Amino acid sequence: MKLTRIASALALLIIWLAIAGVGGPTFGKISEVSTNDKSTFLPATAESTRAGELAEEFSDNQGIPAIITGKVNEVDDAALESGMQALGSVEGILQVIGPQISEDGEAVEYIALIDTESADPTEVVEKLSAEVSDQGFEPSQYGDFYVSGPAGFSADLANAFAGIDGILLLVALAAVLVILVVVYRAVLLPFLVIFTAVAGLCAAILATYWMAKAGIIALNGQSQGILSILVIGAATDYSLLLVARQREELQHTESVADSLKASWKASFGAITASAATVAIALLCLLVSDLNSNQSLGPIAATGIFFAWVAALTLLPALLFLCGRAAFWPVTPKISGSGSSHKFWNKVANIVEGSPRKVWVGTLIVLFAGAAWLPTLGATGVSNSDILLSETDAKAGQAILNEHFDAGAGSPASIIAPQELEDAVMGILDKHPEISQVTLTSESGAPANTPPMNLEPNVVDGRIYFQATLNQEADSLKAQDTVALLRDEFASLDGEILVGGESATSLDSNLTAERDLRVIVPLVLAVVLVVLIILLRAFVLPVLLLLATVISFASAMGVSALVFNHIFGFSNADPTVPLYGFIFLVALGVDYTIFLMTRAKEETPEKGTEKAVLHSLSVTGGVITSAGVVLAATFAALSVIPLMFMVQLAFIVAFGVLLDTFIVRTLLIPGLVTDIGKKVWWPSKQNEID
């Protein structure tokens, strides 16, 4: 029997080593199937998406524009012409437009269209940056030049996510390792847990890579970073719960195999319920209209699945093979009785002494935090604000804002029926926020413009306008302008589509707001059903869900205070509240699941009040450790210098700690102790005294 167990454990270890061996190298390849292009996030039915597809039919030169701009002390026509030739010689450039000199004569801009079909825009931007930095680039003799515009910001975004495979993972693992060493005070055990988490991540990365390569999901850097953090955090949490149970069992039996069997059986339900709750909540993102959200659902759920599998297969095998040595030098000894931390006994006694005062006081604190929720702005941010580090694209955009029409290089695209040419042109010419309007000819040059007066390019009865806005293309004001244009065009008899970068940002924000309205109630309903099935009660699941929602509102309110007054973030991406809600509700309810499944287990023997207080005593340490681990892993997202990632890192990290130390420790035990056995209604457990 012992040899069979050893053989089984070794077989599991070999399987996981093989998975890690194949999945590990995939970390370096996953960027090959990842994209950070905002336009790909929208559904095919979005107006900006449809406009973009039709715009491609009007010209073969539909590249992504890079705007090369700089301040100059004086203007030399020969140098500027030389600069245009130098930019045009860069591999991957379709066409260079310019140079254009600002009205005040203090700045110059070129617009270089990058061929997205045959070249990597990020690599081309790097070549352009090298070109304008070279002493041979003659315009740079008169001032510093920068590569900005859509291509420049896209490259900055790609570079920001470039650290996901290395820095982010190392920071997260280092934080987890430090916490595990403090928690376990053991030499070997922290590394067994870390290996389990990394193996689970390797499996998740491998599965995600093949799903993205097959076109099943649309992977982006954002989802990739969240996947790594989620798997490391979840696998470690599940491992903590299993190890805590085994430590208890080792105090009752000498046999490592028997202790593992008992601890696995005792923790399987809570770990599985936790994983199922998180995975199902994440899969609710499939109803999103944003492709980026739709993909995050199955990607993150896949990560949770492999974290669950690794914690329940690989870790038990490692613990069995290492035996009690895994816990050295703090090896559990036979005592015949379990132990609970003195600190958590004191907390349980405080709750038992005045349960109503505890939960009422806790609610007051949570509502105080939630009161600041309305101050959280989530209507979108510009590219310059998204990037937290100083970049050439930001420096270039500042020059454009100061000396040119801010929307130059990223015009709005208007596709209209040919018979509405005069009506559309009339609306565009009179609009106060539009500085320039062109109707494109077949060559791409402006039509109906002296001296050539080229004929407009007509494709399937449609014509193509380009309108340069007075604002930055990705600014909220530009989005408002697009919305007003759409309203005005709606009064005309015919389908007129408005696209371009401003329209893409507007459609993304509107879709994100729609997702928030649809997905939030769906997640709440799904989590409630899971809790009802798990706890076989109705009152308690409702209480747990309400407590989690209040905790989320409080976390978001405090986050708004921090963002507005400490970090200096005046706004947020519309997906931030949705992601914050998904992760805090799904992960936050985890800790109450861990607590209340233990209480449910002990209620027949101890009664509801004593069971929940005893559960608080014996699980307090491990659940707190799990919360700190998860908070630390999500906090690691802040190493990516993007506002979205830093905001999500703070919201989830703070929210998890709030759930761990306030909701699970005080609010839930206080409520359950005060209400008593009625929390189990309509279960028969309600009848237990």
C-alpha positions in Angstrom: 0.0 0.0 0.0 2.8 2.4 0.9 4.7 1.7 -2.3 1.4 2.3 -4.3 1.0 5.7 -2.6 4.6 6.6 -3.3 4.2 5.6 -6.9 1.0 7.6 -7.3 2.7 10.7 -5.7 5.7 10.4 -8.0 3.4 9.9 -11.1 1.6 13.1 -10.2 4.9 15.0 -9.7 6.2 13.7 -13.0 3.1 14.8 -14.8 3.3 18.3 -13.3 7.0 18.6 -14.1 6.2 17.7 -17.7 3.4 20.4 -17.8 5.8 22.9 -16.3 8.5 21.9 -18.8 6.2 22.6 -21.7 4.3 25.5 -20.3 7.3 27.4 -19.0 8.8 28.3 -22.4 5.4 29.4 -23.5 5.8 32.5 -21.3 8.2 33.9 -23.9 5.9 33.1 -26.8 2.5 34.3 -25.5 3.1 37.9 -26.7 3.0 36.5 -30.2 -0.7 35.8 -29.9 -1.5 39.0 -27.9 -2.8 42.4 -29.1 -3.3 45.7 -27.4 -5.1 47.4 -30.2 -8.2 49.1 -28.8 -10.2 48.8 -32.0 -10.1 45.0 -31.7 -11.8 45.2 -28.3 -15.1 46.4 -29.8 -17.7 44.1 -31.3 -18.2 44.0 -35.1 -21.5 45.9 -34.7 -20.0 49.0 -33.1 -20.3 52.0 -35.3 -16.6 52.8 -35.2 -15.7 49.2 -36.1 -18.1 49.3 -39.1 -16.7 52.7 -40.2 -13.2 51.4 -40.0 -13.9 48.4 -42.2 -15.6 50.6 -44.8 -12.7 53.2 -44.7 -10.3 50.4 -45.7 -12.2 50.1 -49.0 -11.3 53.7 -49.9 -7.5 53.4 -49.9 -4.8 50.9 -49.9 -2.8 53.1 -47.5 -4.9 52.5 -44.4 -1.9 52.5 -42.0 -1.7 53.6 -38.4 -0.4 57.1 -38.1 2.8 58.1 -36.2 3.1 61.8 -35.7 6.7 63.1 -35.6 6.8 66.5 -34.0 9.3 68.9 -32.4 9.8 72.4 -31.3 12.2 74.4 -33.5 14.0 77.7 -33.0 13.9 78.5 -36.7 12.7 76.8 -39.9 15.1 75.5 -42.7 13.1 74.2 -45.7 16.0 72.1 -46.9 16.4 70.4 -43.5 12.6 69.8 -43.3 12.6 68.2 -46.7 15.6 66.1 -45.8 13.7 65.0 -42.6 10.7 63.9 -44.7 13.0 61.8 -47.0 14.7 60.2 -43.9 11.4 59.3 -42.4 10.1 57.9 -45.6 13.1 55.6 -45.9 12.3 53.8 -42.7 11.2 50.3 -43.4 7.5 49.8 -42.8 6.4 53.4 -43.7 3.8 53.7 -46.4 3.7 57.4 -46.8 4.9 60.6 -45.1 2.7 63.7 -45.0 4.3 67.0 -44.3 6.2 68.8 -43.0 3.6 71.1 -41.5 4.8 74.2 -39.7 2.6 75.5 -36.8 1.0 79.0 -37.2 3.4 80.4 -34.6 6.4 79.0 -36.5 7.7 77.3 -33.4 6.9 73.6 -34.1 6.9 71.1 -37.0 5.0 67.9 -37.5 5.2 65.0 -40.0 2.6 62.3 -40.3 4.0 58.9 -41.2 1.6 56.1 -42.0 2.8 52.7 -40.8 2.0 49.6 -42.8 0.2 47.3 -40.3 -0.1 44.4 -42.7 3.6 43.8 -43.4 5.3 45.4 -40.4 5.0 45.5 -36.6 4.0 49.0 -35.6 5.9 48.9 -32.4 9.2 48.0 -34.2 8.6 50.7 -36.8 8.1 53.3 -34.0 11.4 52.2 -32.5 13.1 52.7 -35.8 11.4 56.1 -36.2 12.6 57.1 -32.7 16.1 56.0 -33.5 16.0 58.0 -36.8 14.8 61.3 -35.2 17.4 60.8 -32.4 20.2 60.4 -34.8 22.5 63.4 -35.5 22.0 62.8 -39.2 18.3 63.7 -38.9 18.6 67.3 -40.0 15.5 68.8 -38.4 16.8 67.7 -35.0 19.5 70.4 -35.4 16.8 72.9 -34.6 15.1 71.1 -31.7 14.2 67.8 -30.2 11.7 65.6 -32.1 9.4 62.9 -30.7 7.3 60.1 -32.2 3.7 60.4 -31.0 0.2 59.9 -32.3 -1.7 56.6 -32.3 1.3 54.6 -33.3 3.5 56.2 -30.6 1.0 55.6 -27.8 0.4 52.0 -29.1 4.1 51.3 -28.9 4.2 52.8 -25.3 1.4 50.5 -24.3 3.1 47.5 -25.8 6.3 48.4 -24.0 4.5 48.9 -20.7 3.1 45.3 -20.9 6.5 43.9 -21.9 7.4 43.4 -18.3 4.5 41.0 -17.6 6.5 37.9 -18.4 9.4 38.9 -16.1 9.1 41.7 -13.6 5.4 41.3 -12.7 5.8 37.5 -12.0 9.0 38.0 -10.0 7.6 40.7 -7.8 4.4 38.6 -7.2 6.4 35.5 -6.3 8.8 37.4 -4.1 6.0 38.9 -2.1 4.2 35.5 -1.7 7.5 33.8 -0.7 8.1 36.4 2.1 4.6 36.0 3.4 4.8 32.2 3.4 8.1 32.2 5.2 6.6 34.4 7.9 3.4 32.3 8.1 5.0 28.9 8.1 8.4 29.6 9.7 9.6 26.5 7.7 12.4 26.0 5.2 10.8 23.7 2.7 7.1 24.3 2.8 7.0 27.8 1.3 8.9 26.5 -1.8 6.5 23.6 -2.2 3.5 26.1 -2.2 5.4 28.4 -4.6 6.2 25.5 -7.0 2.5 24.4 -6.9 1.4 27.9 -7.9 4.0 28.3 -10.7 3.1 24.8 -12.1 -0.6 25.8 -12.1 0.4 29.0 -13.9 2.4 27.1 -16.5 -0.6 24.9 -17.3 -2.9 28.0 -17.5 -0.4 29.9 -19.8 -0.2 26.8 -22.0 -3.9 26.5 -22.3 -4.4 30.2 -22.9 -1.7 30.3 -25.6 -3.4 27.5 -27.6 -6.8 29.1 -27.2 -5.5 32.5 -28.4 -3.6 30.8 -31.3 -6.7 29.0 -32.4 -8.7 32.2 -32.4 -11.0 31.1 -29.6 -10.1 34.1 -27.4 -8.5 37.5 -28.0 -5.6 37.8 -25.7 -4.2 41.2 -24.6 -1.5 42.4 -22.1 -4.1 43.3 -19.6 -5.7 39.8 -19.4 -2.2 38.3 -19.5 -1.1 40.2 -16.4 -4.4 39.5 -14.5 -4.0 35.8 -15.3 -0.6 35.5 -13.8 -1.6 37.3 -10.6 -4.9 35.4 -10.3 -3.3 32.0 -10.6 -0.5 32.7 -8.2 -2.8 34.2 -5.6 -5.6 31.6 -5.9 -3.3 28.6 -5.9 -1.5 29.9 -2.9 -4.8 30.5 -1.1 -6.0 27.0 -1.8 -2.6 25.6 -0.7 -2.8 27.6 2.6 -6.2 26.1 3.4 -5.1 22.5 2.6 -1.8 22.9 4.6 -3.6 24.3 7.6 -6.0 21.4 7.7 -3.1 18.9 7.4 -1.2 20.6 10.2 -4.4 20.1 12.4 -4.6 16.4 11.3 -0.9 15.8 12.1 -1.6 16.6 15.7 -4.0 13.6 15.8 -2.1 11.0 13.8 1.4 9.8 13.2 0.6 8.8 9.6 1.3 11.5 7.0 -0.8 9.6 4.4 -3.8 9.5 6.8 -3.4 13.1 7.7 -3.3 14.1 4.0 -6.4 12.0 3.3 -8.4 13.6 6.1 -7.2 17.1 5.3 -7.9 16.7 1.6 -11.4 15.5 2.3 -12.1 18.2 4.8 -10.8 21.1 2.6 -12.0 19.8 -0.8 -15.5 21.2 -0.4 -14.4 24.7 0.7 -11.6 24.9 -2.0 -13.9 23.6 -4.7 -16.7 26.0 -3.7 -14.3 28.9 -3.7 -12.9 28.0 -7.1 -16.3 27.4 -8.6 -17.7 30.7 -7.3 -14.8 32.7 -8.7 -14.7 30.8 -12.1 -18.5 31.1 -12.6 -18.5 34.8 -11.7 -15.6 35.4 -14.2 -17.5 33.5 -16.9 -20.3 36.1 -16.6 -17.9 38.4 -18.6 -18.9 36.3 -21.6 -22.1 38.4 -21.9 -19.9 41.5 -22.3 -20.0 43.4 -25.6 -16.3 44.2 -25.3 -14.1 41.5 -26.8 -11.4 42.2 -24.2 -13.9 41.5 -21.4 -15.3 38.4 -23.2 -11.8 37.0 -23.4 -10.9 37.8 -19.8 -13.7 35.6 -18.6 -12.5 32.2 -20.0 -8.8 33.2 -19.6 -9.2 33.9 -15.8 -11.6 31.0 -15.3 -9.0 28.7 -16.9 -6.4 30.1 -14.5 -8.7 29.4 -11.5 -9.3 25.8 -12.8 -5.6 25.0 -13.0 -4.9 26.7 -9.6 -7.6 24.4 -8.1 -6.2 21.3 -9.8 -2.6 22.1 -8.8 -3.5 22.7 -5.2 -5.5 19.4 -4.9 -3.1 17.2 -6.8 0.5 18.5 -7.0 0.7 19.9 -3.5 -0.7 16.7 -1.7 1.9 14.7 -3.7 4.7 17.0 -2.6 3.5 17.0 1.0 3.3 13.2 1.0 6.8 12.7 -0.5 8.3 15.2 2.0 6.4 14.0 5.0 6.7 15.9 8.3 10.0 17.3 7.0 8.1 19.8 4.9 7.2 21.6 8.2 10.7 21.6 9.6 11.7 23.2 11.9 8.2 23.9 13.3 7.0 20.3 12.9 3.5 19.4 14.1 3.6 17.0 17.1 1.0 14.5 18.3 -1.1 16.3 20.9 -4.6 14.8 20.5 -6.2 18.1 20.3 -6.2 21.0 17.8 -4.9 24.4 18.5 -6.2 27.8 17.8 -4.3 31.1 17.8 -4.6 33.1 21.1 -5.2 36.3 19.1 -8.2 34.8 17.3 -9.6 33.4 20.5 -9.6 36.9 21.8 -11.3 38.2 18.7 -14.0 35.5 19.0 -14.5 36.4 22.6 -15.1 40.1 21.7 -17.6 39.1 19.1 -19.4 36.7 21.5 -19.6 39.4 24.2 -21.3 42.1 22.1 -22.2 40.6 18.7 -24.7 43.4 17.8 -22.4 46.2 18.7 -19.7 44.6 16.6 -21.7 44.2 13.4 -23.4 47.5 13.7 -20.1 49.3 14.4 -18.5 47.5 11.5 -21.4 48.5 9.1 -21.0 52.1 10.1 -17.3 52.0 9.2 -18.1 50.4 5.9 -20.8 52.8 5.0 -18.5 55.7 5.8 -16.1 54.4 3.2 -18.9 53.8 0.7 -20.1 57.4 1.1 -17.2 58.5 -1.2 -18.2 56.1 -4.0 -20.0 58.8 -6.1 -16.7 60.7 -6.3 -15.1 58.0 -8.3 -14.9 59.2 -11.9 -14.9 56.4 -14.5 -15.7 58.0 -17.8 -12.4 57.3 -19.6 -8.9 58.7 -19.7 -6.6 59.9 -22.5 -3.6 58.1 -23.7 -1.3 60.6 -22.1 -3.0 60.0 -18.7 -3.0 56.2 -19.1 0.8 56.1 -19.2 2.2 57.0 -15.8 5.8 57.1 -17.0 7.3 59.9 -19.2 7.5 58.8 -22.8 8.3 60.3 -26.2 4.6 59.9 -27.2 3.5 62.0 -24.2 6.2 64.7 -24.9 5.1 64.8 -28.5 1.4 65.1 -27.7 2.2 68.1 -25.4 3.9 69.9 -28.4 0.9 69.1 -30.6 -1.5 70.4 -28.0 0.4 73.6 -27.6 1.1 74.4 -31.3 -1.3 72.5 -33.5 -4.9 71.3 -33.7 -4.7 68.6 -31.1 -6.6 66.1 -33.2 -4.2 66.4 -36.2 -3.0 63.0 -37.4 -6.0 61.2 -35.9 -9.0 62.7 -37.7 -12.6 61.5 -37.4 -13.7 59.3 -40.3 -17.1 59.9 -41.7 -18.6 57.4 -44.3 -21.8 58.8 -45.9 -24.0 58.2 -49.0 -22.8 60.2 -52.0 -26.1 62.1 -52.3 -25.6 63.5 -48.8 -22.2 65.1 -49.6 -23.4 68.7 -49.3 -25.5 68.1 -46.2 -22.6 66.3 -44.4 -20.0 68.9 -45.5 -22.3 71.7 -44.2 -22.6 70.1 -40.8 -18.8 69.5 -40.6 -17.8 73.0 -41.8 -20.1 74.7 -39.3 -19.1 72.6 -36.3 -17.1 74.8 -33.8 -14.9 71.9 -32.7 -13.7 70.9 -36.1 -10.7 72.7 -37.6 -10.4 71.1 -41.0 -12.5 68.9 -43.3 -11.4 66.9 -46.3 -13.3 64.8 -48.8 -10.9 62.1 -50.1 -10.2 61.4 -53.7 -9.1 58.1 -55.2 -5.5 59.0 -54.7 -6.1 59.8 -51.1 -5.6 63.6 -51.7 -8.3 66.1 -50.8 -11.1 66.2 -53.4 -12.9 69.3 -54.7 -10.0 71.4 -53.7 -8.1 73.9 -56.0 -6.0 73.8 -58.0 -6.5 70.1 -59.0 -10.2 69.8 -58.0 -10.0 66.0 -57.9 -13.2 64.0 -58.0 -14.3 62.4 -54.7 -13.7 58.7 -54.4 -17.0 56.8 -54.5 -17.2 53.2 -53.3 -20.5 51.4 -53.4 -22.3 54.7 -53.4 -20.4 56.0 -50.4 -17.9 58.9 -49.9 -15.2 59.3 -47.2 -14.7 62.5 -45.1 -11.9 63.2 -42.7 -12.5 65.8 -40.0 -9.6 67.1 -37.8 -10.9 68.0 -34.3 -9.6 70.8 -32.0 -9.1 68.3 -29.1 -6.8 65.3 -28.5 -8.3 62.4 -30.4 -8.7 60.3 -27.3 -9.9 63.1 -25.0 -13.4 63.2 -23.4 -14.1 66.5 -25.3 -13.3 64.7 -28.6 -15.7 61.9 -27.7 -18.4 64.5 -26.9 -17.8 66.0 -30.4 -18.2 62.6 -32.0 -21.4 62.0 -30.0 -22.9 65.4 -31.2 -21.9 64.7 -34.8 -23.7 61.3 -34.6 -26.8 63.0 -33.3 -26.8 65.6 -36.1 -26.2 63.0 -38.8 -29.1 60.9 -37.4 -31.5 63.6 -38.6 -30.4 63.1 -42.2 -32.0 60.4 -44.4 -29.3 57.8 -44.8 -26.8 55.8 -42.8 -23.8 57.9 -41.9 -21.0 56.3 -39.8 -18.5 58.1 -37.7 -15.2 56.3 -36.9 -11.6 57.0 -36.0 -9.8 57.0 -32.7 -12.2 59.3 -30.9 -15.2 57.2 -32.0 -13.4 54.0 -30.9 -12.8 55.5 -27.5 -16.4 56.7 -27.3 -17.8 53.3 -28.3 -15.5 51.5 -25.9 -16.7 53.7 -23.0 -20.4 53.3 -23.9 -20.0 49.5 -24.2 -18.2 49.3 -20.9 -21.0 51.3 -19.2 -23.6 48.8 -20.7 -21.5 45.9 -19.5 -21.5 47.3 -15.9 -25.3 47.5 -16.0 -25.8 44.0 -17.3 -22.9 42.0 -15.7 -23.2 43.3 -12.1 -26.7 41.9 -11.4 -25.8 38.7 -13.3 -22.7 38.1 -11.1 -24.8 38.8 -7.9 -27.4 36.3 -9.0 -24.8 33.6 -9.9 -22.9 34.0 -6.6 -26.2 33.9 -4.6 -27.2 30.6 -6.3 -23.8 29.1 -5.7 -23.9 30.1 -2.0 -27.4 28.7 -1.6 -26.4 25.4 -3.1 -23.2 25.2 -1.0 -24.7 26.2 2.3 -28.2 24.7 1.7 -29.8 27.8 3.2 -31.3 31.1 2.1 -30.9 33.6 4.8 -27.1 33.1 5.3 -26.2 33.4 1.6 -28.2 36.6 1.3 -26.4 38.0 4.3 -23.0 37.0 2.9 -23.7 38.5 -0.5 -25.0 41.8 1.0 -21.9 42.0 3.2 -19.7 41.5 0.2 -21.5 44.2 -1.8 -21.2 46.7 1.1 -17.5 45.8 1.4 -17.1 46.4 -2.3 -18.8 49.8 -2.1 -16.6 50.8 0.8 -13.4 49.7 -1.0 -14.4 51.7 -4.1 -15.2 54.7 -2.0 -11.9 54.7 -0.2 -10.2 54.0 -3.6 -11.9 57.2 -4.9 -10.4 59.2 -2.1 -6.9 57.8 -2.7 -7.1 58.2 -6.4 -8.4 61.8 -6.3 -6.3 63.2 -3.4 -3.2 61.1 -3.1 -2.4 59.5 -6.5 -3.8 62.5 -8.5 -6.0 60.3 -10.8 -8.9 62.5 -11.8 -10.6 59.7 -13.7 -10.6 56.0 -14.6 -11.3 53.7 -17.4 -15.0 52.6 -17.4 -13.9 48.9 -17.0 -12.2 49.6 -13.7 -15.4 49.5 -11.6 -16.5 46.3 -13.4 -13.2 44.5 -12.9 -13.1 45.7 -9.3 -16.6 44.4 -8.7 -15.9 41.0 -10.4 -12.8 40.3 -8.4 -13.9 41.7 -5.1 -17.3 40.0 -5.0 -15.9 36.7 -6.3 -12.7 36.7 -4.3 -14.2 38.5 -1.2 -16.9 35.9 -0.8 -14.2 33.2 -0.8 -13.2 34.0 2.8 -16.7 33.9 4.1 -17.0 30.5 2.3 -13.9 29.2 4.1 -15.3 30.5 7.4 -18.9 29.3 7.0 -18.3 25.9 5.5 -16.2 25.2 8.6 -19.0 26.6 10.8 -21.6 24.5 8.9 -19.4 21.4 9.5 -19.3 22.0 13.3 -22.9 23.3 13.9 -24.4 19.9 14.5 -22.1 19.4 17.4 -21.7 22.9 18.8 -24.7 24.9 17.7 -24.6 27.9 15.3 -23.2 30.6 17.7 -20.4 28.4 19.1 -19.6 26.9 15.7 -19.0 30.2 14.0 -16.9 31.5 16.8 -14.8 28.4 17.0 -14.4 28.5 13.2 -13.2 32.1 13.5 -10.6 30.9 16.0 -9.3 28.0 14.0 -9.4 29.5 10.6 -8.5 33.1 11.5 -4.8 32.7 10.9 -5.0 30.8 7.6 -7.7 33.0 6.1 -5.8 36.1 7.1 -2.7 34.7 5.5 -4.7 33.9 2.4 -6.1 37.4 2.2 -2.7 39.0 2.7 -1.2 36.8 -0.1 -4.0 37.7 -2.5 -3.7 41.4 -1.7 0.1 41.2 -2.2 -0.2 39.5 -5.6 -2.7 42.0 -6.9 -0.6 44.8 -5.6 2.2 43.6 -7.8 0.1 44.8 -10.8 1.2 48.3 -9.9 4.7 47.6 -11.3 3.1 48.0 -14.8 3.2 51.8 -15.3 -0.4 52.1 -16.5 -3.2 53.9 -14.7 -5.7 51.1 -15.2 -3.3 48.5 -13.7 -2.4 50.7 -10.7 -6.0 51.5 -10.0 -7.1 47.8 -10.2 -4.1 46.8 -8.0 -5.1 49.2 -5.3 -8.9 48.5 -5.5 -8.5 44.7 -5.3 -5.6 44.7 -2.7 -7.4 47.1 -0.4 -10.8 45.4 -0.9 -9.4 41.9 -0.2 -7.8 43.2 3.0 -11.1 44.9 4.0 -12.9 41.6 3.5 -10.2 39.7 5.4 -9.9 41.9 8.5 -13.3 43.5 8.7 -16.1 41.5 7.0 -14.9 38.0 7.7 -13.5 38.8 11.1 -16.2 41.0 12.6 -19.2 41.6 10.4 -20.2 38.1 9.5 -19.4 36.4 12.9 -21.2 39.3 14.6 -24.3 38.9 12.4 -24.4 35.1 12.6 -23.9 35.1 16.4 -26.6 37.7 16.8 -29.2 36.1 14.5 -28.4 32.5 15.6 -29.7 29.4 14.1 -32.2 31.3 11.9 -29.4 32.0 9.4 -29.7 28.4 8.2 -33.4 28.8 7.2 -35.0 26.8 5.5 -32.4 24.1 6.1 -33.0 21.5 8.8 -29.9 22.8 10.4 -32.2 25.6 11.5 -33.6 23.2 14.1 -30.3 22.6 15.8 -29.9 24.3 19.2 
